[in-house]
Amino acid sequence: MITLRGVSKHHKRGMMQARVLDGIDLAVPRRARLVVLGHHGSGKSTLLRVIAGTQLASEGQVERRGTVSPPTGLARFTKPHWSVRVFVLRLAEIYSVDPRQLLTFVTEFAILQDMLDETVISLPAPFRQRLDTALILGIPFDFYLFDERLGPTTPIGFRDACWKALEQRLKHSGMIFTTSSTRVAGQFQAAGAILHSGKLSLFPTVAEAIETFERLPPSFEDSSTGAVHAEAEEEEEEFG
């Protein structure tokens, strides 16, 4: 179970204070699926980081009963001199999984056979993305947190492999997926939610969330609250 009680996240920018998340209450049972729709800059990434614990809420409580995956982007936590091989083995140790099994899965899934001894930071961006995703899918969690980096911009073949692997994981786990795309959201059989102006509204189905979302104006992207800048700057607060 993931439970949020009165969770808010704000960030000071000069004399202004941008509230990215505003008093959010949420309960996601184990094995449940929740798709969160939100416009660009609405705080979707911040929400996932707060749920994962890689970023602290400004107010409220987050309770996690079970293991929760970090949001995609693990490669940012590598040391400059770490090779792909070393990085994978270090994460296997941290998450208490079989190191050989994880290395084999990541190597084959992300097609990194010829890059294992390259440093992670030297990998081209598409391969870092593959590495990030393969690491998350290669480790069993009670809840998986994903964003639209698994959306339309991901190469079709790799994206299809990700969905297949994720479906296998979701037989025993739950998921929270955030996106701004109604087309991507519509692919899921799940409960729905909308993150708009810092507030989270819940719906029994994704279809009902999409119907409401399509009638909404953009939230923070065109506002004067500075929330888009706040969410970008909060990336610097994240810790592993």
Residue frames as qw, qx, qy, qz and C-alpha x, y, z in Angstrom:
[[0.000, 0.886, 0.463, 0.000, 0.00, 0.00, 0.00],
 [0.357, 0.154, -0.013, 0.921, 1.15, 3.51, -0.87],
 [0.177, -0.821, -0.537, 0.071, -0.58, 6.23, 1.15],
 [0.266, 0.269, -0.041, 0.925, -0.26, 10.01, 0.85],
 [0.250, -0.756, -0.578, 0.178, -1.89, 12.22, 3.48],
 [0.066, -0.972, -0.121, 0.191, -2.04, 15.96, 2.89],
 [0.702, -0.146, 0.279, 0.639, 1.13, 15.91, 0.79],
 [0.276, 0.956, 0.058, -0.081, 2.32, 19.24, -0.56],
 [0.717, -0.091, 0.190, 0.664, 5.52, 20.23, -2.30],
 [0.193, 0.974, 0.118, -0.003, 6.57, 23.80, -2.82],
 [0.724, 0.046, 0.078, 0.684, 9.70, 25.54, -3.93],
 [0.105, -0.868, -0.104, 0.474, 10.89, 29.08, -3.34],
 [0.588, 0.387, 0.316, 0.636, 11.92, 31.10, -6.37],
 [0.127, 0.400, -0.033, 0.907, 13.05, 34.57, -5.36],
 [0.281, -0.085, 0.410, -0.864, 10.17, 36.22, -3.52],
 [0.741, 0.008, -0.253, -0.622, 7.67, 33.71, -4.90],
 [0.381, -0.197, 0.881, -0.199, 6.68, 30.30, -3.64],
 [0.586, 0.157, -0.545, -0.579, 5.43, 27.82, -6.23],
 [0.626, -0.131, 0.667, -0.383, 3.24, 25.04, -4.87],
 [0.291, 0.272, -0.798, -0.452, 3.69, 22.09, -7.20],
 [0.421, -0.295, -0.854, -0.081, 1.65, 19.60, -5.14],
 [0.258, -0.335, 0.193, -0.885, -1.16, 20.89, -2.95],
 [0.543, -0.156, 0.540, -0.624, -2.61, 18.76, -0.15],
 [0.624, 0.188, -0.636, -0.412, -2.75, 15.45, -2.00],
 [0.640, -0.205, 0.643, -0.367, -4.47, 12.44, -0.43],
 [0.677, 0.367, -0.537, -0.345, -4.00, 9.10, -2.16],
 [0.637, -0.301, 0.689, -0.171, -4.15, 5.40, -1.32],
 [0.643, 0.436, -0.528, -0.344, -2.93, 2.80, -3.83],
 [0.870, -0.280, 0.370, -0.165, -3.33, -0.84, -2.77],
 [0.313, -0.404, 0.796, 0.325, -0.77, -3.45, -3.74],
 [0.364, 0.201, 0.841, 0.346, -1.31, -4.80, -7.28],
 [0.294, 0.819, 0.402, -0.285, -3.47, -1.77, -8.15],
 [0.484, 0.211, 0.365, 0.766, -2.80, 0.24, -11.30],
 [0.021, 0.861, 0.302, -0.408, -3.16, 4.01, -11.39],
 [0.506, 0.364, 0.319, 0.714, -2.61, 6.24, -14.43],
 [0.159, -0.746, -0.250, 0.596, -2.10, 9.94, -13.64],
 [0.447, 0.635, 0.358, 0.519, -2.75, 12.45, -16.42],
 [0.262, -0.810, -0.124, 0.510, -1.25, 15.92, -16.24],
 [0.484, 0.867, -0.012, 0.116, -0.16, 18.69, -18.57],
 [0.687, 0.300, -0.253, 0.612, 3.53, 19.45, -19.02],
 [0.142, 0.390, -0.344, 0.842, 4.83, 21.12, -15.88],
 [0.614, -0.535, -0.227, -0.534, 1.91, 20.05, -13.71],
 [0.385, -0.597, 0.587, -0.389, 4.12, 18.21, -11.21],
 [0.961, 0.050, -0.170, -0.210, 3.88, 14.60, -12.42],
 [0.682, 0.348, -0.521, 0.377, 7.60, 13.90, -12.03],
 [0.115, -0.466, 0.513, -0.712, 7.64, 15.59, -8.63],
 [0.814, -0.236, 0.107, -0.520, 4.73, 13.40, -7.53],
 [0.938, 0.130, -0.317, 0.047, 6.62, 10.22, -8.50],
 [0.439, 0.431, -0.542, 0.572, 9.80, 11.36, -6.75],
 [0.389, -0.427, 0.406, -0.708, 7.90, 12.17, -3.56],
 [0.933, -0.112, -0.034, -0.340, 6.17, 8.78, -3.66],
 [0.849, 0.262, -0.390, 0.242, 9.51, 7.04, -4.21],
 [0.656, -0.711, -0.045, 0.248, 11.17, 8.99, -1.43],
 [0.669, 0.166, 0.112, 0.716, 13.91, 10.43, -3.64],
 [0.034, 0.425, -0.004, 0.905, 12.46, 13.86, -2.85],
 [0.131, -0.313, -0.748, 0.570, 10.91, 14.96, 0.43],
 [0.082, -0.756, -0.555, -0.337, 7.43, 16.44, 0.70],
 [0.066, 0.429, -0.223, 0.873, 7.22, 19.95, 2.11],
 [0.501, -0.184, 0.421, -0.734, 4.12, 18.99, 4.10],
 [0.884, 0.036, -0.104, -0.454, 2.16, 15.84, 4.80],
 [0.560, -0.385, 0.732, -0.045, 3.05, 12.18, 5.14],
 [0.680, 0.380, -0.527, -0.340, 4.00, 9.42, 2.70],
 [0.662, -0.315, 0.647, -0.211, 3.66, 5.82, 3.84],
 [0.584, 0.415, -0.623, -0.314, 5.04, 2.90, 1.84],
 [0.746, -0.232, 0.584, -0.220, 4.16, -0.65, 2.76],
 [0.873, 0.324, 0.323, 0.173, 6.23, -2.71, 0.38],
 [0.494, -0.292, 0.348, 0.741, 9.10, -1.94, -1.94],
 [0.389, 0.861, 0.221, -0.242, 8.76, 0.94, -4.39],
 [0.726, 0.275, 0.229, 0.588, 10.89, 1.35, -7.52],
 [0.172, -0.535, 0.041, 0.826, 12.74, 4.62, -8.00],
 [0.556, 0.756, 0.129, -0.321, 11.44, 6.65, -10.93],
 [0.831, 0.362, 0.149, 0.396, 13.37, 6.03, -14.14],
 [0.166, 0.913, -0.208, 0.308, 16.64, 7.93, -14.22],
 [0.853, -0.487, 0.064, 0.175, 18.87, 5.72, -12.08],
 [0.772, 0.326, 0.003, 0.546, 21.89, 6.41, -14.30],
 [0.032, 0.864, -0.104, 0.491, 22.23, 9.89, -12.80],
 [0.662, -0.699, 0.225, -0.150, 23.40, 8.25, -9.57],
 [0.933, 0.140, -0.067, 0.324, 26.40, 6.49, -11.10],
 [0.449, -0.719, 0.225, 0.480, 29.95, 7.49, -10.21],
 [0.383, 0.794, -0.296, -0.369, 31.96, 9.01, -13.10],
 [0.071, 0.526, -0.833, -0.155, 34.37, 6.07, -13.23],
 [0.616, 0.033, 0.735, -0.281, 31.77, 3.28, -12.93],
 [0.135, 0.103, -0.801, -0.574, 31.31, 1.01, -15.90],
 [0.688, -0.139, -0.287, -0.652, 27.91, -0.39, -16.84],
 [0.714, -0.051, -0.694, 0.081, 28.96, -3.72, -15.34],
 [0.281, 0.007, -0.614, 0.737, 30.02, -2.19, -12.01],
 [0.344, -0.119, 0.095, -0.926, 26.92, -0.03, -11.81],
 [0.751, -0.146, -0.445, -0.465, 24.57, -2.98, -12.35],
 [0.659, -0.071, -0.689, 0.293, 26.40, -5.09, -9.78],
 [0.076, 0.081, -0.467, 0.877, 26.31, -2.27, -7.21],
 [0.544, -0.138, -0.052, -0.826, 22.55, -1.91, -7.67],
 [0.759, -0.103, -0.622, -0.163, 22.10, -5.67, -7.35],
 [0.431, -0.025, -0.671, 0.602, 23.82, -5.41, -3.98],
 [0.182, -0.096, 0.247, -0.947, 21.69, -2.46, -2.88],
 [0.686, -0.047, -0.101, -0.719, 18.42, -4.18, -3.82],
 [0.496, -0.258, 0.798, -0.225, 19.50, -7.66, -2.67],
 [0.869, 0.391, 0.065, -0.295, 18.99, -9.44, -5.99],
 [0.865, -0.052, 0.363, 0.342, 21.14, -12.03, -7.73],
 [0.057, -0.739, 0.297, 0.602, 23.92, -9.99, -9.41],
 [0.228, -0.132, 0.816, 0.515, 24.50, -12.43, -12.27],
 [0.244, 0.569, 0.784, 0.054, 20.80, -12.69, -13.02],
 [0.101, 0.886, 0.209, -0.401, 20.36, -8.90, -13.05],
 [0.141, -0.590, 0.504, 0.614, 23.46, -8.38, -15.20],
 [0.266, 0.116, 0.871, 0.396, 22.26, -10.97, -17.71],
 [0.208, 0.734, 0.638, -0.104, 18.76, -9.46, -17.86],
 [0.020, 0.869, -0.002, -0.495, 20.01, -5.90, -18.29],
 [0.240, -0.412, 0.652, 0.589, 22.61, -6.88, -20.88],
 [0.225, 0.249, 0.867, 0.369, 20.17, -8.78, -23.06],
 [0.129, 0.774, 0.595, -0.174, 17.15, -6.54, -22.55],
 [0.024, 0.909, -0.019, -0.416, 18.97, -3.27, -23.24],
 [0.820, 0.505, 0.062, 0.262, 21.27, -4.81, -25.88],
 [0.144, -0.938, 0.309, -0.056, 24.43, -3.68, -24.10],
 [0.971, -0.079, 0.077, 0.210, 26.68, -6.68, -24.75],
 [0.674, 0.401, -0.026, 0.620, 29.40, -4.54, -26.32],
 [0.014, -0.745, 0.081, -0.662, 29.14, -1.73, -23.76],
 [0.761, -0.554, -0.334, 0.042, 29.45, -3.43, -20.37],
 [0.687, -0.299, -0.119, 0.651, 32.90, -2.02, -19.73],
 [0.170, 0.536, 0.155, 0.812, 32.07, 1.49, -20.96],
 [0.049, -0.164, -0.533, 0.828, 31.36, 4.09, -18.29],
 [0.151, 0.647, 0.736, -0.132, 27.68, 4.79, -17.81],
 [0.059, 0.805, 0.121, -0.577, 28.11, 8.52, -18.38],
 [0.074, -0.414, 0.605, 0.677, 29.77, 7.89, -21.75],
 [0.328, 0.349, 0.866, 0.145, 26.79, 5.97, -23.13],
 [0.106, -0.232, -0.405, -0.878, 24.69, 7.72, -25.79],
 [0.405, -0.080, 0.333, -0.848, 21.43, 9.01, -24.33],
 [0.793, 0.000, -0.313, -0.522, 19.22, 6.31, -25.92],
 [0.685, 0.078, -0.703, 0.171, 21.36, 3.57, -24.36],
 [0.025, 0.138, -0.617, 0.774, 21.29, 5.26, -20.93],
 [0.622, -0.067, 0.059, -0.778, 17.51, 5.30, -21.19],
 [0.821, 0.050, -0.524, -0.223, 17.52, 1.60, -22.05],
 [0.429, 0.154, -0.739, 0.496, 19.83, 0.88, -19.15],
 [0.266, -0.156, 0.414, -0.856, 17.61, 2.81, -16.74],
 [0.760, -0.022, -0.108, -0.640, 14.47, 1.02, -17.85],
 [0.762, 0.129, -0.634, -0.008, 16.09, -2.42, -17.90],
 [0.202, 0.203, -0.717, 0.635, 17.37, -1.93, -14.35],
 [0.485, -0.097, 0.317, -0.809, 13.90, -1.08, -13.04],
 [0.851, 0.086, -0.219, -0.470, 12.25, -3.98, -14.85],
 [0.648, 0.269, -0.696, 0.154, 15.01, -6.36, -13.81],
 [0.078, 0.129, -0.726, 0.671, 14.42, -5.83, -10.09],
 [0.329, -0.528, -0.759, -0.192, 11.22, -7.11, -8.42],
 [0.060, -0.101, 0.342, -0.932, 9.29, -4.36, -6.61],
 [0.131, 0.482, 0.807, -0.315, 5.86, -4.28, -5.00],
 [0.297, 0.866, 0.290, -0.279, 5.16, -1.02, -6.86],
 [0.567, 0.131, 0.359, 0.729, 6.58, 0.31, -10.12],
 [0.072, 0.831, 0.161, -0.528, 6.74, 4.03, -10.87],
 [0.514, 0.163, 0.532, 0.653, 6.96, 4.99, -14.53],
 [0.191, 0.684, 0.098, -0.697, 6.51, 8.14, -16.56],
 [0.712, 0.651, 0.151, -0.217, 6.11, 8.89, -20.24],
 [0.026, -0.656, 0.697, 0.290, 9.71, 8.04, -21.00],
 [0.358, 0.058, 0.924, 0.118, 8.02, 4.76, -21.94],
 [0.467, 0.640, 0.364, -0.490, 5.68, 6.71, -24.20],
 [0.713, 0.673, 0.185, -0.060, 5.55, 7.60, -27.89],
 [0.213, 0.880, -0.422, -0.055, 9.16, 8.82, -28.17],
 [0.556, -0.413, 0.720, 0.041, 10.62, 5.44, -27.16],
 [0.262, 0.320, -0.772, -0.483, 11.67, 3.25, -30.14],
 [0.791, -0.069, -0.168, -0.585, 8.79, 0.91, -30.99],
 [0.773, 0.102, -0.625, 0.047, 10.65, -2.39, -30.60],
 [0.284, 0.143, -0.673, 0.668, 12.11, -1.48, -27.21],
 [0.420, -0.165, 0.228, -0.863, 8.84, 0.04, -26.01],
 [0.830, -0.060, -0.351, -0.429, 6.94, -3.14, -26.89],
 [0.652, 0.081, -0.684, 0.317, 9.51, -5.23, -25.01],
 [0.002, 0.193, -0.516, 0.835, 9.12, -2.92, -22.00],
 [0.641, -0.159, 0.008, -0.751, 5.35, -3.24, -21.96],
 [0.841, -0.006, -0.520, -0.150, 5.62, -7.02, -22.17],
 [0.487, 0.109, -0.667, 0.554, 8.12, -7.17, -19.30],
 [0.209, -0.199, 0.350, -0.891, 6.07, -4.72, -17.25],
 [0.761, -0.159, -0.238, -0.583, 2.90, -6.79, -17.72],
 [0.753, -0.011, -0.635, 0.169, 4.76, -9.78, -16.31],
 [0.229, 0.126, -0.560, 0.786, 5.86, -7.76, -13.29],
 [0.391, -0.184, 0.113, -0.895, 2.33, -6.40, -12.75],
 [0.701, -0.205, -0.638, -0.243, 0.96, -9.90, -12.21],
 [0.665, -0.372, -0.531, 0.370, 2.36, -9.58, -8.71],
 [0.338, -0.237, -0.185, 0.892, 2.91, -5.82, -8.30],
 [0.164, 0.860, 0.424, -0.234, 1.17, -2.46, -8.53],
 [0.484, 0.212, 0.283, 0.801, 1.98, 0.54, -10.74],
 [0.075, 0.856, 0.244, -0.450, 1.65, 4.30, -10.89],
 [0.531, 0.226, 0.456, 0.677, 2.16, 5.68, -14.40],
 [0.056, 0.765, 0.189, -0.614, 2.16, 9.39, -15.26],
 [0.423, 0.219, 0.581, 0.660, 1.67, 10.86, -18.70],
 [0.198, 0.448, 0.063, -0.870, 0.38, 13.88, -20.58],
 [0.267, 0.142, -0.714, -0.631, -0.83, 11.69, -23.48],
 [0.719, 0.048, 0.327, -0.611, -4.44, 10.54, -23.48],
 [0.788, 0.355, -0.432, -0.258, -3.53, 8.05, -26.20],
 [0.355, 0.324, -0.817, 0.319, -0.90, 6.40, -24.00],
 [0.341, -0.140, 0.622, -0.691, -3.17, 6.52, -20.94],
 [0.773, 0.146, -0.010, -0.618, -5.98, 4.89, -22.88],
 [0.606, 0.309, -0.728, -0.086, -3.91, 1.74, -23.37],
 [0.086, 0.173, -0.845, 0.499, -4.25, 0.82, -19.68],
 [0.597, -0.522, -0.533, -0.295, -6.99, -0.98, -17.80],
 [0.435, -0.063, -0.516, 0.736, -6.55, 0.96, -14.58],
 [0.153, -0.840, -0.422, 0.305, -7.93, 3.57, -12.24],
 [0.427, 0.588, 0.151, 0.670, -7.38, 7.12, -13.42],
 [0.356, -0.723, -0.266, 0.529, -6.33, 10.42, -11.91],
 [0.376, 0.771, 0.131, 0.496, -5.68, 13.99, -13.01],
 [0.514, -0.456, -0.182, 0.703, -3.00, 16.23, -11.55],
 [0.208, 0.682, 0.331, 0.618, -4.02, 19.83, -12.23],
 [0.129, -0.769, 0.111, -0.617, -3.04, 23.04, -10.42],
 [0.001, -0.438, 0.740, -0.511, -1.42, 20.97, -7.70],
 [0.680, -0.083, 0.447, -0.576, -4.58, 18.99, -6.92],
 [0.072, 0.132, -0.959, -0.241, -5.09, 15.27, -7.61],
 [0.703, 0.082, 0.135, -0.693, -8.56, 14.14, -8.71],
 [0.248, -0.152, 0.956, 0.048, -9.32, 10.40, -8.77],
 [0.681, 0.214, -0.219, -0.665, -11.55, 8.48, -11.18],
 [0.855, -0.101, 0.474, -0.186, -12.69, 4.83, -11.21],
 [0.830, 0.281, 0.382, 0.293, -11.32, 4.32, -14.72],
 [0.385, -0.239, 0.326, 0.830, -8.77, 5.84, -17.07],
 [0.144, 0.495, 0.640, 0.569, -11.53, 6.48, -19.62],
 [0.220, -0.878, -0.425, 0.009, -13.38, 8.75, -17.17],
 [0.447, -0.633, 0.077, 0.627, -10.17, 10.60, -16.34],
 [0.362, 0.070, 0.523, 0.768, -9.44, 11.13, -20.06],
 [0.035, 0.720, 0.605, 0.338, -12.94, 12.53, -20.66],
 [0.304, -0.905, -0.205, 0.214, -12.44, 15.16, -17.97],
 [0.545, -0.434, 0.265, 0.666, -8.79, 15.84, -18.83],
 [0.386, 0.322, 0.544, 0.672, -9.58, 16.70, -22.45],
 [0.053, -0.862, -0.412, -0.292, -11.80, 19.56, -21.27],
 [0.523, -0.735, -0.103, 0.420, -9.17, 21.10, -18.99],
 [0.327, 0.911, -0.206, 0.146, -6.98, 24.09, -19.87],
 [0.663, 0.270, -0.483, 0.503, -3.22, 23.74, -19.25],
 [0.586, -0.732, -0.312, 0.153, -2.41, 24.22, -15.59],
 [0.501, -0.712, 0.089, 0.484, 1.07, 25.50, -14.76],
 [0.656, 0.171, 0.357, 0.643, 2.63, 25.84, -18.18],
 [0.183, 0.607, 0.276, 0.723, 1.07, 29.24, -18.87],
 [0.447, -0.833, -0.326, 0.004, 0.60, 30.43, -15.29],
 [0.166, 0.812, -0.296, 0.475, 2.63, 33.02, -13.43],
 [0.779, -0.610, 0.095, -0.112, 3.29, 30.82, -10.39],
 [0.125, 0.735, -0.666, 0.019, 6.67, 29.70, -11.70],
 [0.849, -0.219, 0.435, -0.205, 5.83, 26.04, -11.07],
 [0.880, 0.458, -0.091, 0.090, 7.43, 24.85, -14.29],
 [0.306, 0.709, -0.497, 0.397, 10.73, 26.39, -13.21],
 [0.541, -0.532, 0.505, -0.411, 10.24, 25.06, -9.69],
 [0.971, 0.009, 0.212, -0.107, 9.82, 21.49, -10.88],
 [0.739, 0.570, -0.245, 0.264, 12.90, 21.78, -13.06],
 [0.038, 0.713, -0.517, 0.472, 14.98, 23.23, -10.25],
 [0.763, -0.414, 0.352, -0.348, 13.81, 20.54, -7.83],
 [0.920, 0.286, -0.254, 0.086, 15.71, 18.01, -9.91],
 [0.332, 0.600, -0.531, 0.498, 18.79, 19.34, -8.11],
 [0.502, -0.493, 0.450, -0.551, 17.31, 18.39, -4.70],
 [0.953, -0.005, -0.179, -0.244, 16.93, 14.73, -5.61],
 [0.173, -0.606, 0.765, -0.134, 19.06, 12.22, -3.78],
 [0.662, 0.133, -0.705, -0.216, 19.62, 8.48, -4.08]]
